Each structure stands twice: as C-alpha cells, then as structure tokens.
Amino acid sequence: MNGMYLFLKLRFLPRLLPLLPLISFPFLSCVSDAISAEEYFAIGMAYFDMGKYAEAEAWLIKARSAKKTVTASDYNLGRIAFETKRYEEAARYFERVLAKDPNNVQALKAVAYTRIKTGELDKAEAYYSRTLEMAPESADSGYNYALVLYALKKYDKAEEILAQHPVALRENKDSLLLYARVQKAQSKPEAVDSYALWLAANDDPQARYEYGVCLEYTRLYALALETYRAAYEAMPADNKNPTKPEARFAIARVSLIADSDNDEGIAELEGAIMDGFTDFDAVALLLTEDGVSEARKADIQRVIDNPPSRTSEAPAVAEESDAAEHVTEQSPESAAGEAAAAPVNDAEPSQKTP
C-alpha cells in the first residue's frame, strides 16, 4: 500500500469526505489519474461506515474496476445492496465473489442468508451446507441452516445439524427452542424435555402451547391441560398461531379425553366455538376417541348439530400459518461476524447486513 494512500486514509480522509461534493469537477478530473483503486475503495468504505450508502456505492463501483480491489468491492457492494433491501442484487454481488473464490466462507454465509431473504430456500440450503463443510464450528450458521431445513420440512436433518452444536443447545435459547420444534414436528417424545428445558428459563405463550401439544401426544394429560391453560391466559387476543379459540379448543379436547365425566370439557368446547373456533372436523374427531364416554360423545354431537352462536366480539380464527412462522430467531453470525437481536415470534433469521 503506497505512502499517499496511507496518508490519505489515516490523516486527511475524515476531513476530505465532507468537502468532496464541493470540489469542482475540473479539479477532480486533474487528480483522478493520481487516485488508485485502493484509495477509491478506502473512500467508499469510509462512506459505508458513515452509513452514506449512495456515496459509498459510487466510490466502490470505481474501485471494482481494478483487479486488486474488485473482489472486496463486490462483497461490500453486496452489503450495501443488502442494507438497502435490494436482496436479489446483493445475492448477485456475493455470487460474483464466489465465482472467483468458491471457498470464501464469508461470501457463502452472506449469500446463504440473502437467499433466505429472496425466498429461495433451496439455494440457501445448498449454500449453508457448503458453509458448514468448511466451517463446521459455526453454530450460528448451523442455526440458520437448521432454520432453512425446518421451513423445508426436513426435520430430521435440521435436528441433526442442531445436535452438532451441543454448547449452543445448552446456552442459546433460540437454538434450543428450534431443536424442540424440530423434535415436535417429528412427534418425538424427547421434545417434551427440550421444551421443558427452554421454558425453565424463558416464557412465551406460543412455545408453551407447543409444549402442551407434546404433553398431549405423550398422554401426560394433567400437565398438558395445565400448560394449555397457562398459554391461553397469556396469549394476546390477536395471537395468530395458535389463535385463542384454537388454544381454548385444545383445553376442551384434553378435558374431554382425560376427564370425560367432568362437564368442563363440553363447556370449554362451546366456549371455543362461541369465541370463533370453526374447525368442526377437529370437533368430530373427538367422537372417535376411546377416552371420551358415550354420554359425552352424544353431547359433542349435539354441539356439532346445533353449535352455539358466536359472540360478536370474538376474533375470527386465522388460517394455519406456514411452519416457518413458528421459528424463534436467534442472533446468528453474519458473514462479517456481527449479530443483532430478534423477537421471539419473528419468522426469519435475525442478522445484520453480511
């Protein structure tokens, strides 16, 4: 790196940037030949660090004209495109880097995450697979890879990937919750322990409801009923997956199966329908349950034949959302080694620009 570049970057660049728009075009024309590609790149990255993406992009495009700075310029142009939500363009820049350097782990992480943003999960899966072949220790990339596999309903593979990072499962709440969810999707009884471990240190009505589902299919009805009730009470009125009427129906279902002699199950069933539950196929399935007495089956049939009127203030039951909407996001490692926090019910991986 020549002496002029070091002098410019370290000494005068911070002062020069605000003045660049004021310098007349003829003057810039006189000095343009003296500015090297590295200096274009340095100016572009200085603007990038200031969050001035349009200016940064202009200088980095100049810098990519030279062989020595084209790869770094393409990568950072991809970062700018990502920051400005031009995800397809960002992916193309990262793929240009990979065309020159197929084993560039940083670019692989970046393009894999960006392909999630473009909705091309098959491509994201392939990129994450390559990333973990070269950097198997990357728990955050493993989480994102498992998240993509979960969305693609490749649950056994997602579980395998997460299990390769036991420290993350012990210490990262989002990895542990995703692990519980992929086990639940396979109806594995181990999901009960995974959810219980997560809920011992965290709380979320959606996750608690899912725990209730696991308890129900393992026939731990008393604890399932308690769990469903806790989830229902904590849910906001506009909860979507499940809706409150769906959660109330779960309470009714377990009550009818576990304690058929109690009137509570029928009362909860009628209440769920009045609140907006409309899946009468699910209600009819209760007629096939061995645990439901014949007398209660007659009551259920009565409810099916003459459902109670829905209360006017009850919210409608939403359609079931995609499996990926259940995914709790962590703060996975970005391609640049950065991370950002994410809410529990967000549907996509949380990551800063690559």
C-alpha positions in Angstrom: 0.0 0.0 0.0 1.6 3.3 -1.1 2.5 6.2 1.1 0.0 8.5 -0.4 -2.9 6.0 0.3 -1.8 5.7 4.0 -1.5 9.4 4.3 -4.9 10.0 2.8 -6.8 7.3 4.7 -5.3 7.8 8.1 -4.8 11.6 8.2 -6.9 13.5 5.7 -9.7 11.2 4.7 -12.1 12.1 7.6 -11.6 15.8 6.7 -11.8 15.3 3.0 -15.1 13.4 2.9 -17.4 16.4 3.8 -15.6 18.5 1.2 -15.7 16.1 -1.7 -19.1 17.3 -3.0 -17.7 20.9 -3.0 -14.6 20.2 -5.1 -15.1 21.3 -8.6 -15.3 18.7 -11.4 -12.3 20.1 -13.3 -10.1 19.7 -10.2 -11.3 16.1 -9.7 -10.5 15.5 -13.3 -6.9 16.7 -12.8 -6.3 14.4 -9.8 -8.4 11.4 -10.8 -5.4 9.7 -12.5 -3.4 10.0 -9.3 -6.0 8.2 -7.2 -5.5 4.5 -7.0 -8.1 1.8 -6.8 -7.2 1.2 -3.1 -8.0 4.9 -2.5 -11.3 4.6 -4.2 -12.0 1.6 -2.0 -10.9 3.5 1.1 -13.2 6.4 0.4 -16.1 4.1 -0.4 -15.6 2.2 2.9 -15.4 5.4 4.8 -18.7 6.4 3.4 -20.1 3.0 4.2 -19.0 3.2 7.8 -20.8 6.6 8.0 -24.0 5.0 6.7 -23.9 7.0 3.5 -24.6 4.1 1.1 -25.2 6.0 -2.1 -21.8 7.8 -1.9 -20.1 4.5 -0.8 -21.6 2.7 -3.7 -20.4 5.2 -6.2 -16.8 5.0 -5.0 -16.8 1.2 -4.7 -18.0 0.9 -8.3 -15.0 2.9 -9.3 -12.8 0.6 -7.1 -14.0 -2.6 -8.7 -12.5 -1.6 -12.0 -9.1 -2.8 -10.7 -8.3 -6.4 -10.3 -6.7 -5.9 -6.9 -9.9 -4.4 -5.4 -12.7 -6.0 -7.4 -13.5 -8.8 -5.0 -13.6 -6.7 -1.9 -15.6 -4.1 -3.8 -18.2 -6.7 -5.0 -18.5 -8.0 -1.5 -19.1 -4.6 0.0 -21.4 -3.6 -2.8 -23.4 -6.6 -1.8 -23.5 -5.4 1.8 -24.8 -2.0 0.6 -27.5 -3.7 -1.6 -28.5 -5.8 1.4 -28.7 -2.8 3.7 -31.0 -1.0 1.2 -33.1 -4.2 0.8 -32.1 -4.9 -2.8 -31.7 -8.5 -1.9 -31.5 -10.0 -5.4 -28.8 -7.5 -6.3 -27.0 -8.3 -3.1 -27.1 -12.0 -3.8 -25.6 -11.4 -7.3 -22.7 -9.5 -5.9 -21.9 -12.2 -3.3 -22.2 -14.8 -6.0 -19.7 -12.9 -8.1 -17.2 -13.2 -5.2 -17.9 -16.9 -5.1 -17.3 -17.3 -8.8 -13.8 -16.1 -8.2 -13.3 -17.7 -4.8 -15.7 -20.7 -4.3 -14.3 -21.4 -0.8 -14.8 -17.9 0.5 -16.7 -18.7 3.8 -17.6 -15.0 4.4 -19.3 -14.7 1.0 -21.0 -18.1 1.4 -22.6 -17.0 4.7 -23.7 -13.7 3.1 -25.3 -15.3 0.0 -26.9 -18.1 2.0 -28.6 -15.6 4.3 -29.5 -13.3 1.4 -31.2 -16.2 -0.4 -33.4 -16.6 2.6 -34.4 -13.0 2.1 -35.2 -13.6 -1.6 -37.3 -16.7 -0.6 -35.1 -19.2 -2.5 -34.7 -21.7 0.4 -33.3 -24.4 -1.8 -30.4 -22.2 -2.8 -30.0 -21.1 0.8 -29.9 -24.7 1.9 -27.1 -25.5 -0.6 -25.0 -22.5 0.4 -25.3 -23.3 4.1 -24.4 -26.9 3.5 -21.2 -25.7 1.8 -20.6 -23.2 4.6 -20.7 -25.9 7.3 -18.5 -28.2 5.3 -15.8 -25.5 5.5 -16.6 -24.1 8.9 -18.3 -26.8 10.9 -17.7 -25.0 14.2 -20.1 -22.1 13.2 -23.1 -22.6 15.5 -24.8 -19.6 14.1 -24.6 -20.8 10.5 -25.8 -24.2 11.8 -28.8 -22.5 13.3 -29.6 -20.7 10.1 -29.1 -23.9 8.1 -31.4 -25.7 10.5 -34.0 -22.9 10.2 -34.0 -23.3 6.4 -34.3 -27.1 6.8 -37.2 -26.6 9.2 -39.0 -24.3 6.7 -38.4 -27.0 4.0 -39.9 -29.6 6.4 -36.6 -31.6 6.5 -37.0 -32.0 10.2 -34.6 -34.9 10.8 -31.8 -33.1 9.0 -32.5 -30.0 11.0 -32.3 -31.9 14.2 -29.0 -33.5 13.2 -27.4 -30.1 12.4 -28.5 -28.6 15.7 -27.2 -31.6 17.6 -23.8 -31.0 16.2 -23.5 -27.8 18.3 -24.3 -29.0 21.9 -22.9 -25.9 23.5 -25.3 -23.7 21.6 -28.2 -26.0 22.6 -27.2 -25.5 26.3 -26.5 -21.8 26.1 -28.5 -20.3 23.2 -32.3 -20.2 23.9 -33.2 -19.8 20.2 -31.2 -22.9 19.2 -32.8 -24.9 22.0 -36.3 -23.8 21.0 -35.8 -24.7 17.4 -34.4 -28.0 18.5 -37.6 -28.6 20.5 -39.7 -27.6 17.5 -38.0 -30.0 15.0 -38.4 -32.8 17.5 -42.1 -31.9 17.9 -42.6 -31.9 14.1 -41.4 -35.5 14.2 -43.7 -36.3 17.1 -40.6 -37.3 19.2 -41.2 -37.7 22.9 -37.8 -36.1 23.5 -39.5 -32.8 22.5 -41.1 -32.7 26.0 -37.8 -32.5 27.7 -36.5 -29.9 25.2 -39.5 -27.6 25.7 -39.3 -28.1 29.5 -35.7 -27.0 29.5 -36.4 -24.0 27.4 -39.4 -22.9 29.5 -37.4 -23.3 32.7 -35.6 -20.1 31.7 -37.9 -18.4 29.2 -41.6 -17.8 28.7 -43.7 -17.4 25.6 -47.4 -18.4 25.1 -46.8 -19.9 21.7 -43.9 -22.0 22.9 -45.9 -23.0 26.0 -48.8 -24.1 23.8 -46.5 -26.2 21.7 -45.2 -27.8 24.9 -48.8 -28.6 25.7 -49.2 -30.4 22.3 -46.1 -32.5 23.1 -47.5 -33.4 26.5 -50.8 -34.3 25.0 -49.4 -36.7 22.4 -47.3 -38.4 25.2 -50.6 -38.7 27.2 -49.4 -36.5 30.0 -52.9 -35.1 30.1 -52.9 -33.4 33.5 -49.8 -31.4 32.8 -51.0 -30.8 29.2 -54.2 -29.2 30.5 -52.3 -27.0 32.9 -49.9 -26.0 30.2 -52.7 -25.2 27.7 -54.5 -23.1 30.3 -51.3 -21.1 31.1 -50.7 -20.5 27.4 -54.3 -19.4 26.8 -54.3 -17.0 29.6 -51.0 -15.4 28.5 -52.0 -15.1 24.8 -52.9 -11.7 23.3 -56.3 -11.6 21.8 -54.9 -11.3 18.3 -52.5 -14.2 18.6 -52.2 -16.0 15.2 -50.6 -19.4 15.7 -52.5 -20.6 17.5 -55.4 -18.3 17.8 -57.0 -18.0 21.2 -60.1 -20.0 20.1 -57.7 -22.8 18.9 -56.0 -22.8 22.3 -59.3 -23.0 24.0 -60.4 -25.9 21.9 -57.2 -27.7 23.0 -58.3 -27.2 26.6 -61.7 -28.7 25.7 -60.1 -31.6 23.8 -57.8 -32.7 26.7 -60.6 -32.2 29.2 -62.9 -34.4 27.3 -60.3 -37.1 26.8 -58.7 -37.1 30.2 -61.8 -36.5 32.4 -64.9 -37.4 30.4 -67.2 -37.3 33.4 -66.5 -33.7 34.1 -68.8 -31.1 32.5 -65.9 -28.7 32.0 -64.8 -30.2 28.6 -68.2 -29.5 27.0 -68.3 -26.0 28.5 -64.9 -25.3 27.0 -65.9 -26.7 23.7 -68.9 -24.5 23.5 -66.9 -21.5 24.7 -64.3 -22.1 21.9 -67.0 -22.2 19.3 -68.6 -19.1 20.7 -65.1 -17.4 20.6 -64.7 -18.2 16.8 -63.4 -21.8 16.5 -64.8 -23.2 13.3 -62.9 -26.5 12.6 -65.8 -28.9 13.1 -63.7 -31.7 11.5 -61.5 -31.5 14.6 -64.5 -31.5 16.8 -65.9 -34.6 15.0 -62.6 -36.4 15.7 -63.5 -36.4 19.4 -66.2 -38.8 18.5 -63.5 -41.4 17.7 -61.6 -41.0 20.9 -61.7 -44.1 23.2 -61.3 -41.9 26.3 -64.5 -40.0 25.6 -67.6 -41.6 27.1 -70.6 -42.4 25.1 -72.6 -39.8 27.0 -70.0 -37.1 26.2 -70.0 -38.2 22.6 -73.7 -37.5 22.5 -73.0 -34.0 23.9 -70.3 -33.4 21.3 -72.7 -34.5 18.5 -75.3 -32.1 19.9 -72.8 -29.3 19.8 -71.9 -30.2 16.2 -75.5 -30.3 15.1 -76.5 -27.1 17.0 -73.4 -25.1 17.6 -73.7 -22.2 20.0 -73.8 -18.7 18.4 -70.5 -16.9 18.1 -70.1 -13.9 20.4 -69.9 -10.7 18.4 -66.6 -9.5 19.9 -64.8 -12.8 19.2 -61.9 -12.7 16.7 -62.1 -14.9 13.6 -59.8 -18.0 13.6 -57.0 -17.3 11.2 -55.8 -19.9 8.7 -52.9 -22.0 9.8 -49.6 -20.3 9.0 -46.5 -21.8 7.4 -44.3 -23.9 9.6 -41.5 -21.3 9.4 -43.7 -18.8 11.4 -43.2 -20.9 14.5 -39.5 -20.4 14.4 -37.9 -18.4 17.2 -35.0 -16.4 15.8 -31.6 -16.1 17.4 -28.9 -13.6 16.6 -27.0 -15.7 14.1 -23.5 -14.8 13.0 -23.4 -12.6 10.0 -20.9 -13.1 7.2 -19.0 -10.2 8.7 -19.1 -11.7 12.2 -21.8 -9.3 13.6 -25.1 -10.1 15.2 -28.4 -8.4 16.0 -31.2 -9.3 18.5 -34.6 -10.6 17.2 -38.0 -11.1 18.8 -39.3 -14.5 19.7 -42.0 -14.8 17.1 -40.3 -13.2 14.1 -40.3 -15.5 11.1 -36.9 -15.1 9.6 -33.3 -15.3 10.8 -32.0 -12.2 12.5 -28.8 -11.0 11.1 -27.1 -7.7 10.3 -26.0 -7.0 6.8 -23.4 -9.5 5.7 
